[in-house]
Amino acid sequence: DIELNECARNAMPTWNCVNKGGGYNCSCSPGWTGRNCQQDINECTEKPCQHGHCVNKDGGYDCSCSPGWTGRNCQQDINECTETPCQHGHCVNKRGGYDCSCSPGWTGRNCQQDINECTEKPCQHGHCVNKDGGYECSCSPGWTGRNYINECTETPCQHGHCVNKRGGYDCSCSPGWTGRNCQQDINECDRKPCQHGRCVNKDGGYKCTCSSGWTGQNCEQDIDECTRNICQHGRCDNQDGGYKCICSSGWTGQNCQQDTNGCIRIPCQHGRCVNKDGGYKCTCSRGWTGQKCQQDINECTRNICQHGVCVNKDGGYECTCSTGWTGQNCQQGKFSFYINECTSNLCLHGHCVNNDGGYKCTCSSGWTGQNCQKDVNECNRNPCQHGRCVNKDGGYKCTCLPGWTGRICQRGEHTSYKLCQHGRCVNKDGGYECTCSSGWTGQNCQHDINECTRNPCQHGRCVNKDGGYKCTCSPGWTGQNCQQDINECTRNPCQHGHCVNKDGGYKCTCSPGWTGQNCQQGEHLVYMCSKGHPYLNPCQHGRCANKDGGYKCTCSPGWTGQNCQ
């Protein structure tokens, strides 16, 4: 067999080709990438030019440096003083520029401008003649002398040192000041010294307020956030001015602190989805089973219809009762007077109370529904004050943020270095300032605000808590401030009647034949249509049918009226 040398016919100046059995590999030159090293790398995305503008080129890049900077990446300060720019003074090199300290009698950016001392009228009895770097007095007849005056006795230099000279004075300004009398503040911010932050000019200096992720006098130093183990469930990658968390499977969020909600895809076909750390769990509705509640339970295999034929249906079943039997499971004789439904343990998570014609479940904490079969999602109330809420069957659990503890993450873990107990600390020159969280006050946010003094609970009792308050609502009311009326009628409390909601309660209007607060009590202990009792068969010319709380007449042809009379 003859092996082809692909490198011979694919030679490029941007690669080093290595022939291999059945193919080749490319070792790309700097600045190139791709299978065949055909793609230019844009080095400018990494911002290599520290003090200048980056221009991408094929296989590399160029830096266009800002004034005062040089070097491959504009990282090297140019020493302008080597060019002797100060004509009559001393040159001081600075980052990205220079300053001139002028000799007496000279001023200007480069000490190129002569000061006209004659404007100060130094010659008391004569005529002043200005000269480069000084002056001379031409005295009037009868007068002589240099007229040497010590102007420094008047302290003319506001922010600097005064040097007296013949015919005038010079000011040697303190750092951050300029002008004839050192009266003018230098705006250092014009030089943009803060590399990654905002510059605030101050009298005689400046201060850098660094952007997030940067520190140092000029915000030139990147903060390595990864040293704080900030990614809770993942790997931390430090970046210029920040960081990036590469999360493990099943986690998301900026700090990989948030469990991926597997329930978003609605995997449970016939049930309730409960999110778990790194997964989910299905709680199936009655009549369904399987990992995703996709499999129907055949209830008929349990011979559930006591006196009838069972027909299986999706999510349930139906009993076709034999003659003389009724009820969901054909367990009730048509002429029975009383049935205790509570013997069937219908209330899954609660206490059963038998009623005339039915039953009622009083659910345990964390459960709801007619048969207490439905878990209450306590997380909808956001009970975790400083953490993430995870719902559980019959309750919930709080996963607290760092620095918080307690059942509902309400208690802060105070350490010696945390000055602001319940707030955010802002450093100030010579001190600090606390920005308190809601519900707290005081210099160190240590005093709890008693919100109950404002009477926020409209229909209930207020209980003050650390950093907040809680309303214990009166019966019939709900909401954070007990401002919302509970519509008790949504629970269908009126078993045999019509429910009318009222502020803080409800009222039942009972159907004929029923009484009691919830229309649960029948007015007749026996049915009206029982055979063998003519006085209980009110239909004079028709057929009587028993109904809950009464009866109904189906009249023979030619008759009408409630009793076919």
KOLFILO-698109 format. One line per field, with one value per residue (C-alpha): residue number from 1; x, y, z. Coordinates in pm, 1 decimal. Example, Ala and Ser with C-alpha at 12.3 -4.5 7.8 and 13.67 -1.06 7.14 Angstrom:
REM residues 2
koldren = (1; 2)
x = (1230.0; 1367.0)
y = (-450.0; -106.0)
z = (780.0; 714.0)
REM end
This chain:
REM residues 565
koldren = (1; 2; 3; 4; 5; 6; 7; 8; 9; 10; 11; 12; 13; 14; 15; 16; 17; 18; 19; 20; 21; 22; 23; 24; 25; 26; 27; 28; 29; 30; 31; 32; 33; 34; 35; 36; 37; 38; 39; 40; 41; 42; 43; 44; 45; 46; 47; 48; 49; 50; 51; 52; 53; 54; 55; 56; 57; 58; 59; 60; 61; 62; 63; 64; 65; 66; 67; 68; 69; 70; 71; 72; 73; 74; 75; 76; 77; 78; 79; 80; 81; 82; 83; 84; 85; 86; 87; 88; 89; 90; 91; 92; 93; 94; 95; 96; 97; 98; 99; 100; 101; 102; 103; 104; 105; 106; 107; 108; 109; 110; 111; 112; 113; 114; 115; 116; 117; 118; 119; 120; 121; 122; 123; 124; 125; 126; 127; 128; 129; 130; 131; 132; 133; 134; 135; 136; 137; 138; 139; 140; 141; 142; 143; 144; 145; 146; 147; 148; 149; 150; 151; 152; 153; 154; 155; 156; 157; 158; 159; 160; 161; 162; 163; 164; 165; 166; 167; 168; 169; 170; 171; 172; 173; 174; 175; 176; 177; 178; 179; 180; 181; 182; 183; 184; 185; 186; 187; 188; 189; 190; 191; 192; 193; 194; 195; 196; 197; 198; 199; 200; 201; 202; 203; 204; 205; 206; 207; 208; 209; 210; 211; 212; 213; 214; 215; 216; 217; 218; 219; 220; 221; 222; 223; 224; 225; 226; 227; 228; 229; 230; 231; 232; 233; 234; 235; 236; 237; 238; 239; 240; 241; 242; 243; 244; 245; 246; 247; 248; 249; 250; 251; 252; 253; 254; 255; 256; 257; 258; 259; 260; 261; 262; 263; 264; 265; 266; 267; 268; 269; 270; 271; 272; 273; 274; 275; 276; 277; 278; 279; 280; 281; 282; 283; 284; 285; 286; 287; 288; 289; 290; 291; 292; 293; 294; 295; 296; 297; 298; 299; 300; 301; 302; 303; 304; 305; 306; 307; 308; 309; 310; 311; 312; 313; 314; 315; 316; 317; 318; 319; 320; 321; 322; 323; 324; 325; 326; 327; 328; 329; 330; 331; 332; 333; 334; 335; 336; 337; 338; 339; 340; 341; 342; 343; 344; 345; 346; 347; 348; 349; 350; 351; 352; 353; 354; 355; 356; 357; 358; 359; 360; 361; 362; 363; 364; 365; 366; 367; 368; 369; 370; 371; 372; 373; 374; 375; 376; 377; 378; 379; 380; 381; 382; 383; 384; 385; 386; 387; 388; 389; 390; 391; 392; 393; 394; 395; 396; 397; 398; 399; 400; 401; 402; 403; 404; 405; 406; 407; 408; 409; 410; 411; 412; 413; 414; 415; 416; 417; 418; 419; 420; 421; 422; 423; 424; 425; 426; 427; 428; 429; 430; 431; 432; 433; 434; 435; 436; 437; 438; 439; 440; 441; 442; 443; 444; 445; 446; 447; 448; 449; 450; 451; 452; 453; 454; 455; 456; 457; 458; 459; 460; 461; 462; 463; 464; 465; 466; 467; 468; 469; 470; 471; 472; 473; 474; 475; 476; 477; 478; 479; 480; 481; 482; 483; 484; 485; 486; 487; 488; 489; 490; 491; 492; 493; 494; 495; 496; 497; 498; 499; 500; 501; 502; 503; 504; 505; 506; 507; 508; 509; 510; 511; 512; 513; 514; 515; 516; 517; 518; 519; 520; 521; 522; 523; 524; 525; 526; 527; 528; 529; 530; 531; 532; 533; 534; 535; 536; 537; 538; 539; 540; 541; 542; 543; 544; 545; 546; 547; 548; 549; 550; 551; 552; 553; 554; 555; 556; 557; 558; 559; 560; 561; 562; 563; 564; 565)
x = (0.0; 115.0; 56.4; -37.0; 154.8; -127.2; 124.6; 287.9; -31.0; -165.3; 138.0; 51.4; 272.8; 57.8; 117.3; 359.8; 209.3; 281.3; 185.1; 13.7; -110.3; -433.7; -425.6; -231.7; -216.4; -156.9; 58.4; -59.8; 165.9; 89.7; -228.9; -395.8; -639.1; -874.9; -836.3; -605.4; -486.5; -701.8; -879.0; -722.0; -737.4; -872.5; -623.3; -799.7; -1079.0; -828.2; -760.6; -377.1; -313.3; -298.5; -288.2; -398.3; -624.0; -592.3; -601.2; -639.3; -421.4; -381.9; -186.0; -139.3; -231.0; -91.2; -132.6; -193.2; -66.1; -212.7; 20.7; 291.9; 298.0; 499.2; 591.3; 442.0; 127.0; 152.0; 258.8; 575.7; 565.8; 760.6; 1013.1; 946.1; 1217.1; 1489.7; 1385.0; 1437.8; 1096.2; 1121.2; 1310.7; 1367.3; 1300.4; 1323.7; 1136.4; 950.0; 838.3; 486.1; 279.7; 166.8; 314.4; 540.6; 538.2; 774.6; 898.2; 991.1; 1288.4; 1214.4; 1073.9; 934.3; 596.5; 398.1; 355.0; 724.5; 852.2; 884.9; 698.0; 873.0; 688.7; 647.3; 741.0; 676.9; 301.1; 357.1; 521.5; 830.1; 1022.5; 904.6; 1071.9; 1161.8; 1073.5; 1057.8; 1213.5; 1111.0; 1385.0; 1394.7; 1360.3; 1363.8; 1350.9; 1553.4; 1464.5; 1565.6; 1553.5; 1428.5; 1684.8; 1770.3; 1684.4; 1885.4; 1871.1; 1726.6; 1402.9; 1431.8; 1089.1; 1019.3; 678.2; 677.9; 583.8; 232.6; 213.3; 99.8; 146.8; -183.8; -78.8; 299.5; 630.9; 723.8; 1078.3; 1161.1; 1376.5; 1490.3; 1192.4; 940.6; 884.7; 825.8; 583.1; 694.8; 353.8; 259.5; 158.5; -185.7; -172.4; -63.2; -96.7; 102.4; 10.6; -58.7; -426.5; -548.9; -625.3; -482.3; -755.8; -563.7; -870.9; -786.4; -501.9; -752.1; -537.5; -814.4; -771.0; -1087.4; -1296.9; -1430.5; -1199.7; -1310.9; -1098.2; -1013.1; -831.1; -465.1; -522.7; -776.8; -948.9; -1040.6; -1376.0; -1302.8; -1545.4; -1654.5; -1368.4; -1079.9; -865.9; -544.8; -474.1; -547.9; -783.6; -512.4; -516.9; -768.9; -944.4; -929.2; -1284.4; -1213.7; -1008.6; -1341.1; -1479.7; -1768.9; -1900.1; -2104.9; -2156.5; -1908.1; -1562.3; -1452.4; -1270.5; -1117.9; -1147.1; -1038.9; -1275.6; -1487.3; -1525.9; -1729.2; -1877.7; -1883.6; -2164.2; -2185.3; -2473.6; -2808.3; -2706.2; -2734.8; -2719.0; -2434.9; -2269.7; -2410.2; -2627.2; -2960.0; -3081.4; -3196.7; -3575.5; -3645.5; -4018.8; -4011.4; -4048.7; -4365.4; -4241.9; -4520.2; -4809.3; -5072.2; -4934.3; -4744.2; -4374.2; -4144.7; -3805.0; -3505.6; -3138.5; -3012.0; -3342.8; -3715.6; -3978.6; -4336.0; -4619.3; -4888.7; -5258.0; -5495.3; -5526.2; -5181.7; -4832.8; -4489.7; -4181.6; -4363.8; -4718.7; -4780.9; -4920.5; -5288.5; -5361.2; -5618.3; -5824.5; -6051.4; -5782.7; -5864.1; -6231.2; -6324.4; -6692.9; -6851.1; -7188.1; -7139.3; -6915.3; -6592.1; -6493.1; -6136.5; -6089.1; -5790.7; -5698.0; -5988.4; -6271.5; -6648.8; -6881.0; -7200.1; -7400.8; -7630.2; -8000.4; -8063.3; -7709.8; -7560.3; -7253.7; -6916.5; -6816.3; -7171.3; -7132.7; -7454.0; -7802.8; -8050.0; -8258.9; -7975.2; -8029.2; -7667.7; -7316.4; -6990.9; -6748.1; -6462.4; -6420.1; -6254.7; -5967.2; -6045.1; -5844.0; -5485.7; -5310.8; -5567.8; -5859.8; -6198.4; -6529.5; -6844.9; -7146.6; -7502.6; -7478.9; -7099.7; -6776.7; -6523.8; -6142.9; -5949.5; -5603.4; -5269.2; -5027.0; -4883.1; -5173.6; -5496.4; -5763.9; -6093.6; -5908.8; -5595.0; -5410.2; -5258.0; -4930.4; -4932.2; -4641.1; -4528.8; -4259.2; -4527.5; -4532.2; -4152.7; -4096.1; -3714.5; -3608.2; -3245.2; -3225.8; -3380.6; -3700.6; -3730.9; -4084.8; -4126.6; -4423.5; -4614.3; -4361.1; -4056.7; -3686.2; -3478.3; -3125.9; -2975.9; -2740.3; -2388.9; -2405.8; -2765.2; -2915.0; -3239.3; -3545.5; -3644.2; -3291.8; -3395.7; -3092.9; -2766.7; -2433.5; -2252.8; -1874.7; -1622.0; -1537.1; -1899.1; -1972.1; -2314.7; -2512.6; -2813.9; -2701.1; -2427.9; -2106.2; -1966.3; -1609.0; -1555.2; -1244.5; -1172.1; -1474.5; -1765.8; -2139.3; -2410.3; -2693.7; -2948.4; -3166.8; -3543.7; -3669.2; -3342.7; -3197.1; -2912.2; -2548.5; -2463.2; -2811.1; -2845.9; -3188.6; -3498.8; -3776.9; -4111.1; -4336.4; -4638.0; -4653.4; -4795.2; -5079.4; -5015.9; -5243.8; -5589.9; -5785.9; -5551.3; -5284.6; -4933.5; -4626.5; -4295.7; -3997.3; -3628.4; -3612.3; -3985.4; -4323.5; -4590.6; -4967.6; -5179.9; -5505.9; -5855.1; -6073.7; -6184.6; -5889.9; -5549.9; -5266.8; -4945.0; -5141.2; -5466.6; -5622.5; -5764.6; -6097.8; -6088.9; -6357.4; -6463.4; -6708.0; -6420.2; -6399.8; -6769.7; -6851.6; -7229.2; -7287.7; -7652.0; -7702.7; -7570.6; -7270.0; -7260.4; -6916.9; -6902.7; -6624.5; -6441.8; -6684.3; -6965.0; -7331.4; -7508.5; -7854.7; -7973.9; -8167.6; -8513.7; -8486.2; -8146.6; -8034.1; -7722.7; -7435.6; -7307.6; -7645.6; -7510.2; -7806.8; -8113.6; -8452.5; -8594.4; -8427.9; -8589.2; -8643.9; -8983.9; -9038.4; -8985.5; -9209.9; -9469.4; -9530.2; -9809.5; -9787.9; -9423.4; -9521.7; -9649.7; -9684.6; -10061.5; -10063.7; -9706.4; -9371.3; -9168.3; -8784.9; -8578.8; -8334.0; -8081.5; -8287.4; -8623.4; -8797.6; -8917.5; -9244.2; -9259.5; -9633.0; -9849.6; -9997.3; -10267.4; -10139.1; -9912.5; -9811.1; -9538.2; -9724.6; -9908.4; -10226.4)
y = (0.0; 356.9; 612.1; 962.7; 1255.3; 1507.1; 1761.1; 1781.9; 1910.2; 2113.9; 2324.3; 2660.9; 2933.4; 2940.6; 2585.8; 2303.2; 1991.0; 1644.7; 1352.2; 1054.9; 720.6; 794.6; 1168.7; 1463.4; 1701.5; 2078.2; 2256.1; 2616.2; 2922.7; 3180.3; 3373.6; 3096.4; 2812.6; 2569.5; 2223.6; 2365.9; 2671.9; 2882.1; 3088.6; 3403.2; 3437.2; 3777.2; 3850.4; 4182.2; 3999.7; 3942.1; 4323.1; 4290.3; 4666.0; 4800.0; 5171.8; 5189.1; 5062.8; 4708.9; 4647.5; 4282.7; 4159.6; 3829.3; 3607.8; 3873.6; 4224.9; 4578.6; 4823.1; 5194.2; 5340.8; 5640.3; 5942.7; 5871.9; 5491.9; 5247.6; 4878.2; 4574.6; 4599.1; 4972.1; 4862.4; 5074.0; 5437.8; 5677.1; 5889.8; 6222.7; 6384.7; 6227.1; 6477.1; 6771.3; 6929.7; 7179.7; 7478.9; 7668.7; 7420.3; 7064.8; 6772.1; 6511.1; 6194.3; 6052.9; 5754.7; 5846.1; 6199.6; 6446.7; 6770.7; 7072.2; 7246.8; 7591.3; 7808.1; 8152.3; 8393.8; 8125.8; 7954.3; 7753.6; 7383.0; 7353.9; 7658.8; 7842.5; 8158.6; 8448.3; 8592.2; 8973.8; 9073.3; 9441.1; 9380.6; 9363.2; 9715.0; 9617.7; 9948.4; 10190.8; 10502.8; 10422.3; 10247.8; 9864.7; 9684.7; 9317.1; 9068.1; 8694.2; 8525.6; 8852.2; 9237.4; 9556.7; 9890.4; 10221.1; 10450.6; 10808.6; 11078.1; 11065.3; 10697.1; 10381.5; 10014.7; 9686.2; 9745.8; 9400.5; 9305.7; 8969.9; 8880.6; 8548.9; 8729.4; 8757.7; 8375.0; 8392.0; 8018.9; 7861.7; 7496.0; 7501.5; 7650.6; 8014.4; 8098.5; 8471.9; 8612.9; 8953.3; 9135.6; 8859.7; 8508.8; 8152.1; 7889.8; 7525.7; 7356.0; 7049.2; 6737.9; 6783.2; 7165.2; 7416.6; 7785.7; 8100.6; 8075.0; 7697.9; 7785.8; 7560.1; 7192.3; 6956.2; 6730.0; 6403.0; 6236.1; 6397.2; 6143.8; 5860.4; 5689.4; 5447.0; 5158.5; 4969.5; 5210.1; 5563.3; 5852.5; 6111.0; 6426.2; 6557.4; 6865.1; 6785.5; 6431.6; 6178.3; 5854.9; 5551.8; 5377.7; 5038.0; 4838.8; 4499.7; 4251.4; 4505.4; 4655.6; 4855.8; 5230.6; 5264.6; 4963.7; 4785.5; 4459.2; 4183.5; 4025.4; 3645.1; 3567.6; 3194.0; 3199.3; 3240.1; 2909.9; 3108.5; 2835.0; 2613.7; 2320.9; 2369.6; 2481.8; 2846.3; 3017.1; 3353.4; 3624.5; 3987.6; 4185.0; 3887.0; 3511.6; 3238.8; 2928.5; 2608.2; 2421.0; 2048.2; 1852.5; 1936.6; 2286.3; 2636.6; 3003.1; 3254.7; 3065.2; 2718.3; 2758.4; 2687.1; 2335.9; 2277.8; 2247.1; 1915.5; 1986.5; 2260.9; 1994.2; 1864.6; 1502.0; 1372.4; 1289.1; 1227.2; 1362.1; 1633.3; 1693.4; 1763.4; 1907.3; 1740.3; 1833.8; 1719.8; 1560.7; 1530.8; 1293.4; 1230.2; 1201.9; 1028.6; 1113.9; 842.5; 572.5; 617.6; 474.5; 452.5; 674.8; 945.4; 851.5; 728.1; 384.2; 338.0; 127.2; -146.2; -110.4; -396.6; -653.4; -581.6; -680.8; -333.5; -349.7; -544.3; -607.8; -533.4; -546.2; -338.5; -147.8; -9.0; 349.5; 581.7; 699.9; 525.5; 274.7; 249.3; 1.5; -122.0; -226.9; -528.0; -470.9; -336.6; -195.3; 151.0; 355.8; 408.1; 46.9; -101.0; -139.0; 37.3; -111.3; 124.7; 134.5; 179.0; 458.7; 542.8; 491.3; 573.6; 661.5; 713.4; 335.6; 334.7; 562.0; 810.2; 1095.9; 1008.8; 1274.5; 1395.4; 1319.6; 1198.6; 1336.3; 1147.0; 1359.2; 1278.0; 1183.7; 1213.7; 1292.9; 1572.0; 1558.5; 1781.6; 1781.6; 1769.1; 2059.4; 2069.0; 1882.0; 1984.1; 1848.5; 1667.7; 1358.6; 1541.7; 1385.0; 1703.9; 1842.0; 2215.5; 2395.5; 2614.4; 2768.8; 2978.5; 3192.4; 3251.4; 3151.6; 3141.2; 3499.3; 3461.2; 3134.0; 2895.4; 2701.6; 2330.2; 2188.2; 1845.0; 1613.5; 1773.6; 2051.6; 2234.1; 2295.8; 2616.1; 2608.4; 2926.0; 3171.1; 3207.1; 3404.0; 3300.5; 3020.7; 2922.3; 2727.7; 3004.2; 3156.4; 3449.1; 3455.6; 3615.3; 3460.9; 3763.1; 3752.4; 3991.7; 4138.7; 4200.7; 4553.3; 4582.8; 4303.0; 4323.3; 4529.4; 4618.2; 4788.4; 5081.4; 5186.6; 5562.3; 5773.9; 5726.3; 5507.7; 5317.2; 5342.9; 5074.7; 5047.3; 4846.6; 4566.7; 4607.6; 4584.5; 4698.7; 5031.2; 5166.5; 5253.5; 4884.5; 4774.7; 4602.3; 4737.2; 4558.3; 4789.3; 4711.1; 4717.0; 4635.6; 4998.8; 5080.6; 4825.4; 4657.4; 4356.9; 4473.0; 4171.8; 3992.8; 4014.7; 4146.6; 3962.5; 4149.6; 3941.4; 4006.2; 4210.1; 4195.7; 4093.2; 3828.3; 3859.9; 3594.3; 3639.5; 3616.1; 3333.2; 3408.0; 3630.1; 3572.5; 3765.0; 3912.4; 4185.4; 3984.9; 4215.5; 3944.0; 3776.3; 3394.7; 3266.6; 2966.5; 2872.1; 2740.9; 2444.9; 2367.9; 2357.7; 2353.5; 1982.0; 2016.9; 2383.0; 2705.8; 2888.7; 3271.5; 3420.9; 3702.2; 3919.2; 3690.8; 3397.6; 3241.7; 3139.0; 2826.2; 2846.3; 2482.4; 2283.3; 2157.2; 1871.7; 1977.2; 2190.4; 2260.9; 2510.6; 2324.5; 2176.0; 1840.7; 1729.9; 1572.0; 1676.6; 1321.3; 1015.6; 781.7; 819.8; 945.6; 673.7; 356.2; 73.1; -61.0; 281.6; 452.5; 766.4; 800.9; 775.6; 1125.1; 1078.0; 1017.6; 939.7; 864.8; 705.0; 824.8; 858.0; 921.4; 1220.7; 1353.7; 1555.0; 1488.9; 1312.7; 1362.4; 1251.3; 1124.9; 1167.8; 925.5; 1055.7; 1313.0; 1421.2; 1703.2; 1892.6; 1830.1; 1521.5; 1435.5; 1545.4)
z = (0.0; -77.6; 199.4; 79.8; 227.7; 278.8; 409.5; 66.4; -98.6; 192.5; 282.3; 437.2; 588.0; 903.2; 1020.8; 1077.3; 920.1; 1064.2; 836.1; 1010.6; 891.6; 707.7; 780.6; 923.7; 1222.4; 1212.8; 1472.7; 1426.5; 1434.1; 1706.3; 1625.7; 1418.6; 1495.6; 1320.2; 1162.0; 895.2; 1091.8; 858.7; 1126.6; 1272.9; 1655.2; 1770.6; 2049.6; 2123.9; 2309.4; 2593.4; 2613.9; 2601.1; 2553.7; 2910.6; 2818.7; 2456.7; 2177.5; 2034.8; 1655.3; 1548.2; 1257.9; 1073.5; 1311.5; 1577.3; 1696.8; 1736.5; 2025.9; 1957.7; 2286.8; 2472.1; 2514.2; 2770.6; 2722.3; 2509.0; 2489.9; 2315.6; 2532.9; 2623.1; 2969.7; 2991.5; 3101.5; 2873.5; 3066.0; 2893.1; 3105.1; 2887.1; 2616.2; 2861.2; 2796.8; 3087.6; 2933.3; 3260.3; 3536.8; 3672.9; 3510.3; 3725.2; 3539.9; 3620.5; 3504.6; 3152.9; 3159.9; 3340.4; 3547.5; 3535.5; 3855.1; 3712.4; 3812.5; 3966.4; 3707.7; 3473.0; 3427.0; 3167.2; 3090.3; 2996.0; 3196.2; 2863.1; 2962.4; 3141.7; 3444.8; 3418.3; 3772.3; 3689.6; 3716.1; 4094.1; 4085.7; 4289.0; 4221.2; 4490.5; 4348.0; 3992.5; 3666.7; 3637.1; 3338.6; 3291.4; 3198.0; 3121.8; 3459.1; 3657.8; 3642.0; 3701.6; 3862.6; 3697.0; 4001.4; 4003.0; 4088.7; 4454.7; 4499.3; 4487.4; 4604.1; 4470.3; 4665.5; 4812.7; 4953.4; 5127.1; 4984.8; 5175.6; 5495.8; 5349.2; 5307.3; 4944.0; 4874.1; 4984.2; 4946.1; 4922.3; 5036.8; 4960.5; 4837.3; 4842.6; 4562.9; 4456.2; 4318.9; 4386.7; 4520.0; 4401.9; 4532.7; 4557.1; 4550.8; 4752.9; 4550.4; 4393.2; 4370.0; 4101.1; 4006.6; 4084.0; 4454.8; 4464.4; 4487.1; 4205.9; 4271.3; 4008.1; 3868.3; 3866.3; 3714.2; 3379.1; 3353.6; 3409.2; 3675.3; 3781.8; 3537.2; 3637.9; 3837.6; 3881.7; 3971.1; 4231.4; 4244.2; 4592.2; 4720.3; 4663.7; 4538.7; 4412.4; 4511.1; 4300.8; 4354.0; 4200.4; 3988.1; 4117.6; 4102.2; 4118.6; 4397.5; 4447.7; 4464.8; 4091.6; 4064.6; 3870.8; 4069.1; 3987.9; 4290.2; 4283.0; 4398.5; 4370.2; 4692.9; 4880.8; 4743.5; 4599.5; 4365.8; 4600.9; 4361.3; 4079.9; 3968.0; 3989.8; 3698.1; 3793.9; 3526.6; 3493.5; 3715.7; 3812.6; 3803.3; 3637.2; 3798.1; 3591.2; 3768.0; 3838.2; 3688.7; 3850.6; 3968.8; 3823.4; 3930.8; 3940.7; 4229.7; 4144.4; 4453.8; 4286.6; 4227.3; 3868.7; 3882.6; 3714.8; 3750.0; 3482.8; 3212.0; 3390.2; 3394.2; 3621.7; 3387.1; 3656.3; 3982.6; 4162.9; 4098.7; 4397.9; 4309.0; 4478.8; 4493.5; 4153.2; 4044.6; 4119.2; 4260.6; 4147.4; 4403.3; 4198.6; 4205.8; 4325.1; 4060.6; 3903.3; 3962.0; 3795.4; 3808.6; 3609.6; 3721.8; 3368.8; 3459.0; 3548.0; 3860.4; 3795.7; 4113.4; 4002.6; 4092.4; 4461.3; 4419.2; 4533.7; 4428.5; 4718.6; 4553.0; 4185.3; 3876.4; 3862.7; 3544.1; 3542.1; 3411.1; 3363.6; 3712.4; 3882.1; 3849.3; 3838.0; 4008.6; 3840.1; 4146.8; 4174.8; 4241.0; 4591.2; 4641.4; 4600.4; 4704.2; 4538.7; 4611.9; 4614.0; 4989.4; 5091.7; 5085.8; 4926.9; 5246.1; 5499.1; 5748.0; 5850.6; 5706.8; 5888.9; 5606.3; 5855.3; 5894.6; 5548.1; 5662.7; 5386.9; 5543.3; 5438.8; 5650.2; 5900.6; 6132.8; 5999.2; 6138.5; 6031.9; 5929.6; 5829.4; 5465.4; 5447.0; 5632.9; 5680.5; 5709.4; 5952.2; 5791.4; 5971.6; 5928.5; 5576.0; 5407.3; 5234.8; 4998.7; 5058.7; 5184.6; 5308.7; 5015.8; 4874.3; 5011.2; 5092.2; 4920.1; 5209.7; 4986.4; 4813.2; 5131.6; 5109.3; 5475.2; 5448.0; 5527.3; 5417.3; 5222.9; 4970.2; 5049.0; 4960.8; 4983.4; 5145.9; 5205.6; 5493.9; 5551.1; 5415.4; 5479.8; 5456.3; 5307.0; 5457.7; 5283.8; 5433.1; 5759.3; 5850.6; 6058.4; 6230.2; 6113.6; 5869.3; 5829.7; 6049.4; 6279.7; 6162.0; 6263.5; 6408.0; 6409.6; 6554.0; 6214.0; 6109.0; 6233.0; 6069.6; 6236.9; 6004.6; 5706.5; 5459.3; 5570.6; 5365.6; 5447.5; 5497.0; 5554.9; 5926.0; 5991.7; 5839.6; 5777.6; 5797.5; 5543.7; 5745.2; 5609.5; 5626.9; 5986.3; 6155.4; 6275.0; 6492.1; 6420.0; 6372.8; 6260.5; 6598.3; 6700.2; 6576.2; 6449.5; 6615.4; 6310.6; 6531.2; 6649.0; 6303.2; 6353.3; 6015.3; 6084.6; 5972.0; 6102.3; 6340.8; 6609.0; 6534.1; 6671.1; 6638.5; 6518.4; 6457.6; 6138.5; 6070.0; 6205.2; 6166.4; 6164.7; 6339.1; 6150.8; 6299.0; 6162.8; 5807.9; 5714.5; 5547.0; 5373.2; 5505.1; 5687.2; 5734.3; 5476.9; 5251.2; 5328.0; 5301.5; 5067.7; 5274.4; 4999.2; 4782.6; 5028.9; 4969.2; 5344.1; 5286.6; 5228.0; 5123.8; 5045.1; 4894.1; 5043.2; 5074.8; 5156.4; 5415.1; 5557.7; 5800.9; 5758.7; 5553.9; 5572.8; 5443.4; 5284.6; 5321.9; 5063.1; 5168.3; 5416.1; 5561.5; 5854.0; 6068.5; 6030.3; 5722.7; 5614.6; 5725.8; 5935.9; 5768.8; 5905.9; 5846.0; 5990.1; 5734.7; 5366.2; 5246.8; 4988.2; 5196.5; 5082.6; 5325.8; 5480.5; 5286.7; 5494.6; 5379.2; 5008.2; 4935.7; 4557.9; 4525.8; 4152.7; 4055.3; 4138.1; 4437.5; 4419.9; 4734.2; 4724.2; 4976.4; 5222.6; 5050.8; 4761.2; 4402.7; 4235.4; 3874.8; 3795.0; 3596.9; 3268.4; 3334.7; 3678.3; 3797.7; 4111.7; 4372.0; 4502.9; 4174.8; 4350.5)
REM end
